[in-house]
Amino acid sequence: MSHEPNPRAQLLEVVRQVRRRWRIKLALRGAVGFLIAGIVAILAIAYTLEALKFTPSAIFWFRIVTGLVLVAAGAWFFARPLSRKVTDEQVVLYLEEHEPSLDSTILSAMEASKRPGDWSPVLINRLVENAIERAHEIHEGQRIERDPMMRYAWISGGVALAAVALFTFGPAYLRHALSAIFVISTDAEAAAPYRIEVKPGSIKVPKGADQMINATISGFDAADAIILIRKSSSAAFERVPMVKGENGAYEGMLFDLAEPLDYLVEAAGVRSLVFNLNVVELPYVKKLDLEFTYPAYTGLAPRKIEDGGDVAVLKGTNVRVIITPTMASKGGRVVLGDKESVPLAANADGTLMAQFTAQHDGFYHVELDSAGGDRLPASPQYTVDLLSDLAPTVKLSKPGRDTDATPVQEFFIEAQADDDYAVKNLQLVYSVNGGPEKTIPLFNGTKPVAEVTAGHTFYMEELGVKAGDSLSYYAKATDNDAVAGAKQATSDIFFLRIRPFDKNFKPATSMSGGGGGGGGGGGQEVGALSQQQRQIISGTFNLQRDRKTLKADKFRADLVVLTLAQSKLRDQVKGLVERMNSRLVVSDPSFKKIADLLPKAAEQMTLAEKQLQAQKPDGALPPENLALQFLQQAEEEFELQVQTGRQASGGGGGGGAGSIAEDLADLFKLELDKMANQYETNSQASSQQQDQQIDELAEKLKELARRQEQEIERQRRQAAGQSAGGGGGDLQRALAEQAEEAARQLEKLSRDQQRQDLADTARQLRSAAESMKRAAAQGDPSAGGQAAAAADRLREAQRQLTGNQQARGERDVRDAQRQAEEISAEQKDIADDARGLPSAGPDRLQQSQLLGQRKDALENKVAGLEKQLDRMVGEQTKGAKDTARKLSEAVGGIRDNKVKEKIRYSKSLLSSGAPEQYARNFEEEIGANIDALRNKLNDAASTVGQQGRDKSTEALDKARELARGMDSMGQRMAERSRQQASGQQGQDGKQSQQGQQGQSGQQGKQGQQGQGQAGKEGQGQGQGQGQGQGQQGQGGQQGQGQGGGQQGGDRNGGGGREDMGGRASTGGFGDGGWNGSDRSPGRLSADDIRQFRGEARRWAQEGQALRNMLREQDIDPKELDEIMKRLRELDSERVYQDVAELERLQTFVAEGMKRFEYGLRRKVGDETDRALVNGSDEVPAEFKTLVEEYYRSLSRQKQRQ
């Protein structure tokens, strides 16, 4: 039995479908209105909550308001239209109205079906069936609602997306409002995004005590914060300013608490809870004075600090603490750390005193006995910060590079040593052809001197050297730390190559053979052999010098690099010998000497390799130096034979040389560029890493300078409120630690790169760090002077490193290109290996793990490149905006394409067994992203440029160098005079003369009898300015005796500084003139006079160079001319016969040069830079009363407000 559908029911179904679509349209329209109304309401509520700073009460009430608004909007836009009842007839009329083609068919069928008695059933059925057919023809009226429904749906979606974007990327308070209103699981107080946490909260404090209040804000930023205090519930709040600390927290001090009070903290309109300070009658520290007695070796006088607290001193310093309590106390103790304590002894005037020796960093506080016998804390916790007595730094300032000299020439060397407190001695160590080392004492300090500059002149003729020999030299310096033990520093090693005196000399780093044209090219190639050998010697020397500070794996890796470099050079030499023996020696016996020398060099290289393989770099140095000697002698013979060949053929150019000379030159043209020198490659990579460290340090110094300026402002504001000194120097100590760390890094880099400017910057930072620590510990008005001095030195250090940044832009971009190429190649290799993975089994697991490790390394490389590019963008922005933009696009591509994340995710695909095609596509996508990065870096490389050095900066640096040199020469003269007076000069002069003269005639066949050499170079950073030796041919320029000298003064290169209020460095001849005792000054020896006259001539030449620079800057050199006139008088034999006249003249020159340097800085607008004329920031005793009265008046004015 079949059931056919009822025609009337089918008609009613059509009506219901139309009604349902109509209601959906109403719902979509209501959704649009509901979304718009809800979003507008939430935005208004969020804005209001932000204005009210999200107080708990506001959050509570607006939760209710939000709920009511949403319910009302839902009722209006959904319940109201959807609850409306619509009859079938109304639906049909709605359908007929929007579909005129129906011609009332459905309406007629509906009316007929409702009155079956008035119509024939057959007719009714026919009408209904016809209506149904017509409804099917128009698809039950679907097109009537299609467009409105789509429109409302799109509007709803657009409004929702706009709302999501607004709340996601809009102001943060919008997101805070959503969280506070809709996360009803948390109470209103916990839901508040803006909070202020206050310490110490509600506590008891002794009467008269000072209390530090710390506040940490959360969820918002504030330019400043204040403490609101009131002494009773009915009193109005008083405002006390707070200062922002290093970690973003605020701190403020409430002084001399006399009665209970309530307090809270307010910042940007947000208030904390109210806390209470309950003041009770207990003894407390009213005033704390400190007296420091420094270790004897420093030469520092005792120092007293009034109203102190924190301690910043050298290890071994005796610290006396003198306490004035707020009320009488029988005794107490000073608690050092957790375990140690020192009892307080009562004095007749009511003060209490204790003393201890500073042995380690830590803290201390004071405890006093109350009337009831209880011993209670009576002071804040103060810091004990030990100042570091660092190892000295030493450099060879002149010539500061490898160079050449003739066998009859004078060769001047200048070494500079610096220490934070005192240099004990400075020595010059030298060796001829790797023979036994000889030491020349340049300085032996009889009293503490922070800076020493000493010169020494070698007389080649007295040393007995000949063409082809090599003189290596370096310097060593030792401080006089009697507490932790003397520390020694050693410079880099340099080489002086002895050349025939008829050659036109050039620096050793660019040696070339004599003659022009192609025939002379061979000299450059063979010169490259000796240059490589010098690099190997330098690397071995540095490795031995730094052995104690290197990690074991780094030490072994460097040994391997040196061994490989020596082996490769040995193979090159042997190959050259084989070709010479087969082509030249037989045809021309005159070349036999070269063929004999080169095997000797190779033999010594083999011995050096064995020593390096045995991890004995010190044992490798002698054979390495002998190999260098043989190579240089072969080079000299080569040049002689090539020149002889040219003369024999009658031609001066390379094309006219004899055939044998041409063959010899061809043999020496080794294909060095085809054989990668691993030592040089390692040095280049190390240099790039060091440059990156310098750039990072420059950014750190910029931030340090900014923070230091903020600290100066904080101290100024505290001074305006008559702040006490204890416990408020945490920021200064943190900044000092960062400055010391930066200084240590720069000192290492200065040695590695032989950079004088880095050494100067390191000294700036060390001095700045000391000033910071003293500023943190003093707690009196003079702390501002220490902080300002630290800021000046930080700015100077920042300027020096910023100049270094601007000169390396192009190389940094090239390095980034290289890294991108390596990353791309590695990714391609990984992708190839990933495609070759087995489908299953243990082999796949093992290989997947290995590939995963490679991907970890690749991710780290991308992260490192990203970090480097970020740094480079900041550096390039100032002077190369196009380059910065390209680099920014490159680093943005790394982040936008999520390269690191994709590499990390692709690692999981290897172990998860993902489909092969999917993994392959993913690897290809990573490769494409890396290629895009390479293209961006190529674009950046095309826009990079360089920036030149400012001429005025060069003039200032030259003036600083002259001022230091003049001062050093005076110190040296005084030292030599004192030694003469005490009978020491004869011994030192004898040692120096014997050291050099004993060398004459001692050059054996292999150059091993160099025992009598008298000089080596200073240690440290072999920086300095190249000085050609051609100008040193003046007779008797530098004297052969001890060239030791000293310079007292500012460790940043200046003199006249009072260090810690104790030791004054005069910049002249020192206390008591040259002799410093009751004995008459000693007359200088002939060697001393010869040395000082030559040095005076050299400084006169430097002064003339400065004069030329000033004229280029349109600066009048009149004042400098007068100084130079007096300086030239020091080249007169007559002056040295009258010690008093010599002292007067030299003092005039030294002090005049310092004044000129200071004035020059002001003329060129560099007033913020450190000058050589500095003074102590101590407040003179006669002004202390006035200063104290000034701050008391400020306090009284503040209390009246």
Residue, then its C-alpha position, 0 to 999 in steps of 0.5 A: m500500500s503506497h502513501e502519496p504525499n498530501p498536496r495540502a501538507q506539501l503546500l504548508e511545507v512551502v509556507r514553513q520554509v519561507r517563514r524559516r528563511w525569513r526568521i533566519k534573515l531577521a536573526l542575521r540582521g539582529a546579529v549585526g545590531f547586537l555585535i555593533a551595540g555590544i562592541v560600542a558598549i565594551l569600548a565605552i566601558a573599557y575607556t571608562l575603566e582606563a580612566l578610572k585605572f581599573t579600580p576593583s569597585a569599577i570592575f565590579w560595577f561594570r561587570i554588572v553593567t556589561g551583563l545588563v547591556l548585553v541582555a538588553a541588546g539580545a532582547w532588542f535585536f533577537a527576542r523582539p523580532l523573532s518572537r513576533k507571530v506570523t500567520d500562514e496567510q501573511v507568509v503567503l502574502y509576503l511571498e506573493e508580494h516578492e514573487p509577482s509571477l505567482d499571480s496569487t496562485i498560492l494565496s488562492a490555493m490556501e483560501a480554497s483549502k480552508r473552505p472545502g465546502d465551497w469548492s469542488p474537492v477536485l478543483i481544490n486539489r487542482l489549485v493546490e497542485n498548481a500552487i505547489e508546481r508554481a512554488h517549485e518553479i521559484h524554488e520555494g522563494q529561496r531567492i527572496e531571502r538569499d541576498p539579504m541573508m548574504r549581506y547580513a552575514w558578511i556584515s556580521g563577519g566583517v564587524a567581528l573581524a574588525a572587533v578582533a583586530l581592534f582588541t588584538f592590535g589596539p591599546a592594551y587597556l582594551r584587552h585588560a578590559l575584556s579580561a577584567i569583565f568576562v573572566i568572572s572566575t577571579d574577583a575584582e581585585a585580582a582582575a585589576p591589571y594595574r597594581i603597585e606592590v609596596k615594600p616593606g609594607s606595614i612595619k615597626v621602625p625606631k624613632g629617628a630612623d630613615q626608611m626606604i620605600n620600594a614600589t614595583i608597578s605592574g601592568f602599566d608604565a609611569a613616568d614617575a611615582i610618589i609616596l603619599i604620607r599622612k600622620s593621622s586619619s584626618a590629615a591630608f596626604e603629603r607628597v614625597p617623590m620617588v626615583k626609578g631604579e635600574n630594574g624599573a622599580y621605584e624607591g623613595m626615602l622617608f627621613d627621620l621618622a618621629e611619629p607613626l604615619d600611614y603611607l601609600v604609593e601613587a603612579a599614573g593615577v593608580r594607588s596602592l593599598v594603605f600601609n602603616l609605619n609604627v614608630v617606637e623609641l629605640p636607639y638608631v644610627k643617626k650618623l655614620d662616619l667612615e675612615f679608610t686606611y688603604p694598603a701601604y703599597t697603594g701610597l694612598a693617604p687615609r680618607k674620611i667620609e662623613d655621613g657614609g654607609d656603603v664601603a667601596v675600597l681595595k682588599g686589605t683596607n682597614v675600615r673604621v666605623i664611627i656611629t652617632p646614635t639617636m639616643a644613648s646606647k651602651g654598646g652594640r656590634v657591626v654585623l658583617g654578613d651572616k657569621e662575622s661581627v665586630p663589637l662597638a666600643a663606646n667613646a667619651d663623646g657618646t659615639l660608638m666605634a668599631q673597625f674591620t678589614a675589608q677582605h671580601d664583598g658582602f654587607y654589613h649593618v649596625e645593631l645597638d643595645s636598647a635600654g631593656g638590654d635587647r640588641l636590635p637592628a639600628s641601620p639599613q643594610y650597607t654594602v661592602d664592595l671591594l675595588s679590583d686591583l686589576a693586572p696592568t696593561v702594557k703596549l708598544s706605542k712606537p712603532g707598534r708594528d713590524t718594520d725594517a732597519t739597516p745594520v747601522q741604524e738607530f731604532f726607537i721603541e716606546a712602551q706604555a704600562d698602566d695600572d689602576y694603582a701602581v706599576k712596579n716595573l716595566q721591562l723590555v725583552y728582546s732576542v736576535n734570531g731566536g737566541p736567548e732572551k735579554t731583558i732591559p729594565l725600563f722602569n723600577g718604581t720607587k714610589p706608586v705611579a699609575e702610568v709609566t711611559a718609557g722609551h729605549t733606542f737600539y743601536m743596530e751597529e752595536l748589536g752586530v746584526k747583518a742583513g737577513d737577521s731578525l730582532s723580536y721584542y716585547a714588553k712585560a709590566t708588573d704591578n705592586d699588589a702586596v695583598a693578592g700578589a703582584k700581577q704581570a702583563t705581557s705585550d704582543i711580539f713584534f719584529l725588526r727585520i734587518r735589511p741592506f742599507d741600500k734598500n728602499f724600506k717598506p713595512a714588513t707587512s708589504m715587503s717587495g723585492g727590489g727593481g721594477g716591472g715583472g722581474g721584481g715580483g718574485g720578491q713579494e712572493v718570497g716575502a710572503l713566506s717570511q711574513q707567514q713565518r712571522q705570523i706563526i711566531s706571533g701566534t705561538f707567542n700569544l698562545q704561550r702568553d695566554r696559556k693560563t687563561l685559555k680553556a683546554d679545548k681552545f688551547r688544543a685547537d689553536l695548537v692544531v691550527l699553528t701546527l697545520a700552518q707551519s706544516k703547510l709553509r714547510d711543504q711550500v719551502k721544500g717544493l721551492v727547493e726541489r724546483m730550484n735544484s732541478r732548474l737553477v743550481v746546476s746551471d748557475p752555482s751562484f744560487k747554491k746559497i739560496a738552495d742551502l738556506l731554504p732546507k735549513a729553514a724547513e728543518q727548523m720548521t720540522l722541529a717547531e712542528k714536533q714541539l707544537q704537537a707535543q703541546k710545548p709552544d714555548g719550545a717551538l719558538p726558538p726553531e721558529n725564529l731560526a726558520l725566520q732567519f734563514l728565510q729572510q737571508a734567502e730573501e736577501e740573497f734572492e734580491l741580490q741575485v735578481q738585481t745582479g741578473r738585471q745588471a748583467s743583462g743591461g735592463g732595469g725592468g723585469g722584462g729585461a732581466g737575465s733568463i736565470a734571474e727570470d727563472l728564479a723569480d718564477l720559482f718564488k711566485l708560489e701559488l699561495d692564494k690557492m693554498a688556504n692558510q689555516y692560521e690566517t683564516n682562523s685569525q680572520a674569523s677571530s677578528q670578525q668575532q672580536d669586531q662583533q664584541i666591540d659593536e655589542l660593547a658600544e651599544k652597552l656603553k651607550e646604555l650605560a651612559r644613559r643610565q649613569e645620567q639618570e643616576i646623576e639626576r637621581q642623586r641631584r633630586q635626592a640632594a635637593g631632599q637632603s638624602a642620606g648616603g647609605g643603602g641607595g647605591d645599588l644602581q651605581r654598583a650594578l653599572a660599575e660591574q657592567a663597566e668593569e666587565a666591558a673593560r675586561q673584554l676590551e683589554k683582551l680585545s686590545r691585546d688580540q687586535q693590537r689596538q691602542d684605541l681599545a686599550d685607551t677605552a678600557r682604561q676609561l671604563r676602569s676609571a669610570a667603574e671606580s668612580m661609580k663605586r665611590a659614588a655609590a659608597q660615599g653618600d655625601p655631596s661629593a658623590g655627585g662629582q664622582a658620578a659626573a666623572a664616571a658619566d664623562r668617561l663613559r661618553e668618551a669610551q662610547r665615542q671611541l667605540t662608535g667611531n670604530q663601528q662606523a668604519r666597519g659597515e661594509r665588512d660586516v655586511r660581507d660577513a653576513q653575506r658569507q653566513a647566509e651562503e653557508i646557511s643556504a649550503e647547509q640547508k641544501d645538504i640537509a635537504d639532500d640527506a633527508r631525501g635519502l633517509p630509509s623508509a623505516g628501521p633502525d638506520r632511519l632512526q639513527q640518521s634522523q637523530l643526526l639530521g636533527q642535530r644538524k638542524d639544531a645547529l642550523e637553527n642556531k646559525v640563523a638565530g645568530l645571523e638574525k641577532q647580528l643583523d639586528r645589531m647592524v641595523g642599529e649601527q647603520t641607521k645613523g649614516a647609511k639609511d638605505t643599508a639599514r633599510k635593506l638589512s631591516e628587510a632581511v632580518g624582517g624576512i627571517r621573522d616573517n617567514k618564520v625560518k627558525e620555527k620552520i627549521r625546528y618544525s622540520k626536525s620533528l617531521l624527520s622522526s614522526g614519519a611524515p609523508e615524504q612529499y610533504a617533508r620534501n616540500f617543507e625543506e624546499e620552502i625553507g631553502a626558498n626563504i633562505d635564498a630570499l634572505r641572501n638576495k636581501l643581503n646582496d641588495a644591502a651590500s650594494t648600498v653600504g658605505q664608509q665614513g671618515r674620521d673627524k679631523s678635530t678628534e685626531a687633533l685632540d688625540k694627538a694633543r693628549e698623546l703629547a701631554r702624556g709624553m711630556d709628563s712621562m719624560g719629566q717623570r723619567m728624568a726625575e727617576r734617573s736623577r734619583q737613581q744617580a743620587s742613590g748610586q743606582q745609575g751605574q749598575d743600570g747603565k752598565q747592564s744596558q750597555q753590556g746588553q747591547q755592546g756584547q752582541s757585537g760580533q756574536q752573530g754565528k753562522q745560524g744567528q744563535q749567539g744573540q745573547g748580548q742584545a739589550g732590549k725587548e719590547g713592552q707588553g700589552q697591546g702593541q698599538g701605536q703609530g708607525q714611525g719610519q726609521g729614516q728620520q732617526g738617523q740623527g746622531g745620538q738620538q736615543g741613548q743606549g742606557q736605560g730608557g725607563g720613564q714613569q708618568g703619574g696621573d690619571r689612568n685615562g692618560g692625564g695627570g694632576r689627578e688626586d686619587m681617592g683623596g690621598r695620592a696626588s699626581t703632579g704631572g711634573f717631577g713629583d714631590g720634592g723635585w727630582n730627588g724627593s729627599d734631602r740629597s742633591p739631585g744626581r747629574l744625568s749620565a751621558d747615555d741618559i742625556r743622549q736618550f732624552r735629547g733624542e726623545a725631545r726631538r721626537w716629541a718636537q716632530e709630533g708637535q709639528a704634526l699637531r701644529n699642521m693639523l690645527r692650521e687645517q682646522d683654522i685654530d691658532p697654534k700660537e700657544l703651542d708654538e711657545i711650548m714647542k720652542r721650550l721643548r726644542e731647548l731640551d735638545s741642548e747639551r747645555v741644559y742638562q748640565d744645570v739640573a735646576e734649569l732642566e727641571r724648570l724647563q721640563t716642568f714648563v713644557a709638561e704643564g703647558m702641554k696639559r693646559f693646551e690640551y684642555g683649552l683645545r678641547r673647549k675650542v673644538g666644542d668637546e667640553t664633555d670630554r675628559a681633560l688632563v687637568n682634573g681635580s678631586d671632587e672632595v668638598p674643601a673643609e672651609f666650605k663644608t659648613l656652608v654646604e651643610e647649612y644649605y641643605r638644612s635650609l632646603s629641608r626647612q623650606k620643604q617642611r613648610q610647604 
